[in-house]
């Protein structure tokens, strides 16, 4: 009897939540901010899965595009509750929206994204406690993932209810370029000195979001209605502007507002054409004669359907100036790294660990077995010093990454804090995320093992890359058999060059990093010339083919002499790490950029103490510096 009463009460509470939502209807479509896509929608392939569901309030209601329908957990309490949406493919996202019924929502929860192999990570700023809002928007540095979820630990009445869980792709860059190809500067950007301030601010959507360069984030007013609402950006010194752009979210556009500028000792004044009424556009441009000012603001008198003012970006542009250098962007420096990580096992004895660096999957957890190089943090020492700590390194590729229990793709991603993509045993990570990526297995004739795994990423150069569409092409790979018998000469190189021709646009820097498993020097390196078996892997015709395709061997461009800089990157078939024979088979090849630096790491012992007397890999890593448009 009590069970039946409890179910009726729960059903009544759920119905009340629907009624409490009111008559207003907001459809969460695939495009809710200019140029972005809600990849979590059912219509986009999203499949929702809950920890439990109350009858009639199924998981499919959490991504149907209608926040007035909602998923509810089957029972009160018993936390944590989970609801996830998986769209089945990797996409780069930078925003998640969570809609809940007013007064019936989730109170404490975490917004998380899928890394891989069962590992979930919080999005930046994704931990929420004491929530009382019906709509929360989380904007964060872009991550590449296939799924998002909520991990719920407290609700208003024990039941979890979520109206919509939406995940949005990185918005395209606002051009900032008027017709004719001239370039104008947004003086309101935070990176250009702009400071946002508002009359009333939602704590989850601060004024600083209105000029951070990301239309995926937004400022929101703290209260509904109670007009006027005000949001301004002050860049601190007089500058001449001729255009203001207001970017809003679809479904949350401001209906009426005035675009104003500051006059010293006078105050705020409307810009010509700045009085906007009955607006339904997500982007409003106001152009006017050149005007000298130090600040602009919006005076909002109608925020449309729910009374909350929301502004994604408030931008102020100087008069347009032609691009420098006759239209050719100036060359800018960036770095890319690569390392064959040897599965994190390390080589030689680990003196305080009771044995050698052991590759057994359980060795990170078994008290009776020695830890490997990843397990004791030795690999991480080198990654921190040469990759993570160098802010100019925008991408890192690795090979021989396969151990799900120790050095997995997700473990490397979590350590660096960078998005990762992987294919077979290859990984590619990007400090600021990916604009686009692909993974291919490129087989050649003969056994499958003759093929290679390869990754391609359009890697953002800066955290602002998504706004300016600023990226470089990076390919990371590990050749298996360079000249595979009857397959002819360099079949994998041919396949990779064909792929590059298909996807990498000319005029933008392209970098190939990887273990080519060949020695491609035109002349013999001094450390291998006395070794009789070198003939089997000495293949200068491979480098000749890359040169013909327009690529430069980065290390040799910086250090042309093999006598003084052999550039050795790998032991010979697992031979002694220090002394003995070495070979150079790991390369960075660069096109449409000027190579300005190349540095090996792990070619000698680093670190202090007996724990660091073993090498983390039988390969040396390489970091190259290049400058290009």
N, C-alpha and C positions, 0 to 999 in steps of 0.2 A: 504493500500500500504506500509506504513512504517513498519507495522508489518511483512509483507512478506519479505521486505528487511532485517529487523533485524534477521529473522530466517535464511535467506541465509548467512548473515554475520557470525552468530553464527556457522552454519554448516561448513562454510569455515574455521573458526578459529579452530574448532574441528578437521577437516581433516588435517590442517596444523600442529596441535599438534602431530597427528599420524606420519606424515612424519618427523617431527623434531626428533622423537624418534630414527631415524636411522635404519640401517639394522640389527644391533646386536640384538639378541634375547636371553633373559634370562627367563627361565621357573622357576617359584617359586613353587617348589614341596612340597610334604608332609614332606620330609626330607631335609632341607637345612642347617642344622648344625649337626654334628655327633650325632646321637641318638635322635634328637628332631623331633617333628611332628608339622606341620602347621595345627592346628585343625580348622582353619577358611576356609579351602578349601571347595569348593562344593563337592569334592570327599570324604571329611571327614564329610559331613553332614551340612556344613555351609550354612546358608540362609542369603542373604544380603537384607537389607531394607533401602531405602533412604527417605529423606524428600521430594524429587522430583527427576525426571529423564528426561533428554532430549531424544527425540525419537532416537532410535538406539544406545544409550549409557546407557543401563540399569544397574541396581544395580548388576545383576549377573556377570557382567564383572569385578567387584572389587575383586572377590575371585575365578576366574577361573584358576588361576595358571599362567596367562600370563600378565605381567605388560605392554605389548604394547597395550592391549585393556584396555579401561577405562570407568568408570562411569562418567557421567557429570550431573550437576544440570540442571533443566528445564529452569530456568531464572537467569539472572545476579542479584546480590545483594539480598536484602531481607534476610540478615543473621539473625540467624545462619542457615547454611546448616548442615545436619546430614547424615551420612552413617554408618550403623552398620552391623556386622556379628554375627549371633547367631547360635552356633552349637548344642544347645538343650540339653546339659548335662554339668555338672561341670567338668572342667579340670583345672589343675594347670599350669599356664603359667608364663614366666619370660622375654618374649621378644615380641615386636610388630614391624613389618616392614611396612613402608608406602612408596609406589612407586607413583610418580606423573609424568606427562609428562614434560620434560625439558622446562622451560620458561612458562609453562602453569599451574603450580602447585598451591597448597594451601599455603598461606603466613602465616596466623595466625590461629592456631587451637589447640585443646586439644585432647590427646589420653586418652580415658576413658574405664573403665571396669564396667560391671554390678555387683552390689552387690546383691540386691534383692528388691522386692516390689517397683519397679520403681526408685530405687536409683542408680545413676552412680557416680563413683569416678575417679579422675585422677590417672593414673599410676605415679609412682615416676619419676619426670623429664619429664612429658608428656605435659607441656605447651610450645608451640612454637610460637614465633613472628618473623616476618621478614624473613621467610624461602625462600631460593633460590635453595635448593637442590632437586634433583629428587628422591633420596633415603634417607630416614632417618630410623635408627634403634634405638629403645628404649629398653634398658635393665634395669630391675628393680627387686627388691625383689619379689619373687614369690607370685602370687595371685591366688586364686581359684575362677573361674568365668565360666559363660556360654556364654559370649558375650563381644565384644569390639566395640567401635565406635569412629568416629572422630566428634568433634563439631567444625565446621569451621566458623570463624568470618571475614576472609578477604582472597581474592584471587587476582591473577594477573590482571584479567579483569572482575571480577564479577561472573564468572562461576567457580564452584568447579569441579575439575577433579581429580580422584584418580584411578591409574592403578591397584593397588593391596593393600589390607589391610590384612596382614598376622599376625597370633598369634601363637607363638611357645611354646610348652611344655618345662618344665625344662629339660635341658640336663642331661644325665646320668653322674655319676662321672667318670672322667678319673682315671684309676686304680692306676697309679703310682707304680704298683707292678709288677716287672719283673717275668718271669717264676720261679717256685720253691717256691712261697709263701713269698719271702723276701720283706721287706718294704723299700722303698727309700723315702727320703725327698726332696720336691721341694723347694730349697733354694731361688728361684726367686719370690715366692709368696709375695705379699704385707704384709701378716700377719707374714711372716718370715723376714721382713726387706727389701724386694726388692722394688726398686723405678724405675718406667718406665719413659723413655724419648725418644723423637723422633725428627727427623730432621724437619718434617712438619706434622702438626696434624689438622685434622678436629675438629672444636670446639665441635661437638656433639659426637665425638668418641675419647676421650683423651687417652694419652699414659697409664694412670693409669688403663685403662680397659684391658691392655694386661697381667696383672699379678694379677687380682682380684680374681682368682679362678673360674670364671664363663665363660665357653665357649660360653654362650649366649650373652655376651657383646664383644666389639671389639675395637681396635684402627684402625683408618683409616687415610690415608695421606690427606693433605689438597688439593693437586693438582694432576691432572692426568698426567701420564707420567713424564717428567722432572726427570729422574732417575739420580743417585740412591736415593732410599728412605731408611731411616735407623730407626730402632726401637731397643732399648736396655733395659735391666734390670740390675741394679747394686745393689747388696745386701751389699756393704760397707765393707766387710772384706774377706780375702782369705779363700776359701772353696774348697774342692775337689769334682769335679763333674765327671760323666761318661756317662751322657745321656742328650740330649736336645730334647724336644718335641715341635713342632710347630703345633698349632691348628688353622685352617682356616675355612671359611664358604664354604659349597658347592655352586658352581657357582661363587665364588669369590676367588678361590685358586690362590696363587702366582705361576707364571710359572718358575721363575729363581731367586735364592737367594743364599747367602753364610751365613752359620752359623759360627759365629766367637766368640772368647773369648779374654779377655783383659790380656795383659802382662804388668806389671808395668815397666815404663821407656822405653818401646818398642812400645806399642800400640796394635792394633787389629791384630789378626792372625786367619786364617781359622782353624777350628777343623777338624781332620781327617774324611773324608767322608762328610764334611759339604758343599761341592759345589753341589747345586741342580739345575738341568736344566730340561726343558720340563715337569715340574710337573703338575699333574692333581689330586693329592690326597689332601683330606681335613686335614689329619693328617700325619705329617712326623716326624719320630723318627730318630735321629742321635746318634749312640752309638760309644764310643771311649775309649781309655785307660784313666784311672783316671788322671784328669788334675786339677791343682791348679789355681784358678782364682777368681776374685771378681765380674765379669760381663760377660754377653753374649749379642750378638746383631745379628740382621739380616741385611745384606746388600742386598737390593732388587734391581734387575736390570730389571725385567719384571713382571708386575702385571697382565698380561693377558688382557682380552678383553676390559676393560674400562680404564686401566691405573691407577686406584686407588688401592693402597696397603691396604689390610685389614688383620689383625691378631687378632684372638680371644684370644689365650693364647700363651705366650712364657715361657716355663718351663725348669728348669735346675735341674737335680736330682743328689743327692749324691750317692756314692756306696751303694748298697742295704745292709741292715742289717736284720737279722732274727727278727721276732716279739718277743717282750718281753713276759716273763711268759710262754714259751713253746707254743706260738701261741694263747694264750687267751688275748684279749684286756683288758687293765686296766679299773677298775670301775671308772666312772665319774658321777658327781652329776647333778641332774636336779630336777625341781619342777613342780607339776601339781596342779591346783586348781579347785574347784567346788563350786557352790552356787545355791540353789533354790531361784530364784529372785522374786517370788510371783508377776509376771506381772508388777513389778515396782511400785506397789501401795503403799507400805509402810503400817505401822500400827500405830495406836494412832493419837492423834491430832497433826496438824502442827501449832504451836502457831502463827506465823505471817502470816498464809495463809488463815485465816478465816474459817477453818474447818478441817476435817480429810483428810488423803491422799486418794484421790478419784480416782477410776479406770475408770471413764467415758472417752471414747475415745477422746472427745473434750476438755478435761480439760487442755491440754497444750496450747490451743488457745483461749478458752472462757474466757473473762474477768470476768464473773460473777461466775465462778466455780473455786474451789480450785485446785491448782496443785498437782500432785501426787509426790511420792518420786523420780521417774526418772525425772519428769518435772522440779523440782527445783535443780536437780543435786546431790541429796543426795546419790543415788546408786553409782554414778560416783566417789564420794569421796572414797568409800570403794574399788572400782575396781582399782582406781589409786594407792592407798596406798599398797594394798596387792597383786595385780596382775601386773599391767602395770609397776610400778616403780621397781619391783624386776626382774632383768634381767635373773635370773635363772628359772623363771616361763616360761615354753615353751608351755603350753596348759592350757585352761580354759574351763570348761563345765558348762552349766547352764540349768535349767529347768524352766518351767512356763514362757516362753517367747513367747507371742502371740499377743500383742497389736501393730498393724501396725502403729498406730498414735503416740505412745509414745516409749516404750522400745521394739523395734523390733530387730530381728537379725542384720539387716543392721545398726541400730543405735548403737548397741554395737560394731559391727565391726568398724564403723567409729570412735567411741570414742577411742577404743584401738589402731586402726590402724592395726589390724590383720585380715587375711583372716578368713572367717566363713563358716561353713556348718550347715544346720539345717534340722530337721525332726520333723514334728508335732510341739510340744512345746519345743523341745530340741535344744540346740545350742552347737557347739564345735568350739573353736577358737584356732589358732596356731600362735605363735609369728613369726615363720620363715616360715610358710606355711606347706602344706601337700604334702607328696610324693604320697599318694593315700588315698581315703576315700570312705566310703559306709554309707548309711542310710537305716535302716530297721524299719518297723513296725512289731513287733512280737506278733501277736494275740495268744491267748490261747482259750480253749473252753469257751463257755458262751458268754455274750454280748461283743460287740466290745470294750467297755470301759474297759474290763478286760486286754486288750493288753497294750503294752508299745512301745513308740518310743525310738529308740536307734541309736547312731552314732558311727562309727569307723573311726579313722584317723591314718595314719602312719605319725607321727609328726616329722618334722626335729628338731634336737636338737640345731643346730646353724645356723647362716646365711650361713655358708659354707656347711651345711648338704647335699645339692644336689650334691656337688662335691665328698664328701666322703661317700655318701649313709648312713649317720648317722641319725637314727630315732628310735623312740620308738612307741609301739602300745598303743593307748589310746582309751578306750570305755567310752562313757558318756550316761547315761540313767536315767529314772524315772519309777520305777515299779508302776503299778496302783493298783493291788490287789495281794498281795504276795501269799496267798493260796486261790485260787478262787473256793471254794466249791467243786463241782464235778470234777474240773480240777485236783484235787490232791494237793500234797504238792510241793510248789516252782516251778510251771510250767515255770514261766518266767526266773528264775535262770537257769533251765535246758536248755531252748532255748538259753540264752545268752552264756552259757558255750559251747554249740554245735557250735555256731557261732565263738567263740574264737578259738576253735579247728580247724575250717576250714581256718581261715585267718591269725592268729597270729603265726609267726614262733617261735619255741622254741629257747632259748638262747638269745633272745632280750627282754629288759624290757617290761612288759605289765602292764598297770594301768587301773583299772575300777573305775570311779568316778560317783556318782549319789545318788539319793534318793531312797533307797530300800523299804521305807515305812514299815520297820519292825525293831524291837529291837532284835538284835541277840546276845546280851551278854550272856555268859555262866552263869553269876550270875546276880541277879537283881541290877540295878542301884539304889543308895539310894534315888534319887528324884522321883522314880516311884513305889518303892516297897509298899507304902501305898495306892496306887491307885488301886481300885478293878478291873478296866477294862483293866489292863495291859495284862492280859492273852490272849486277842484277837490279840495282835501284838507281843507278846514275842515268838520268834521263833529261838532258838539257833541252830536248825537243819539246817537252811540256812547257817550260818557261817561254820558249820561243813562240808557242801558240798563244800564251797569255799576253805576251808583248804585242803580238799581231792584233789581238783583240783590244788593245789600248791600255792594258794594265801594267803597273810598275811593281816590282818586288820591293816592298817598303824597307825591309832591313838592309838590303843591298844598296838601295838608293841613298841611305844615310851612311853606311859603312861599305864602300866599294871594294875594299881589300879583303880577300879571304885569308890572307896571311896574318893580318893583325886582328881581324874580326871574323872568325869562322862562323859565328852565330849558331853554334851547336844547340839543338833543341831536344835531343832524345838520345838515351843510351842505345847501344847496339844490341838488339835482341835481349834486353834485360841484363846487360852486363854491368860491371861495377859502376856505381853512380859517379864517383870521383876518380879521375884518372881513367885509363882504359880508353876505349873507342867511343866516339860520339858521331852522330849524324844530324844534319839539319833537314827536317821533314815538315816542320810546322811553319806556316807562312801567313803573311798578310799581303794581299794584292790590292792595289788601289788604282781607281780610274776617276777621271774628272775632278781630281784634287791634287794638291801639291804635298808630297810627303815631307814633313819637317822634323820628324823624330821617330826613333824606334828603340825600345828598351826591353831586354829580356829580364825575367825574374825566375827564381828557383834554379838558376844556373850555378848557385853556390848556397851554402847553408845560411839561413837567416834565423834569428831568434836566439835567446839565451837559455842556458840550462840543458840538462841532459835529455829532457823530453824532445828537444828540437834538434837532436843529432841525426835524426833520420830525415830523409827527403819525403815531402808529401806526395810526390809523383815522380815517375821516371821521365817526365818531359819538363822542359822549361816553358814558361808562359811568355807571351809577347804582348806589349802594348805599343801601338803605333799612333803617331800624331800626324794629322793631315789638315790642310786648310783648303776650303773650297766654297763655292757659292751656296 
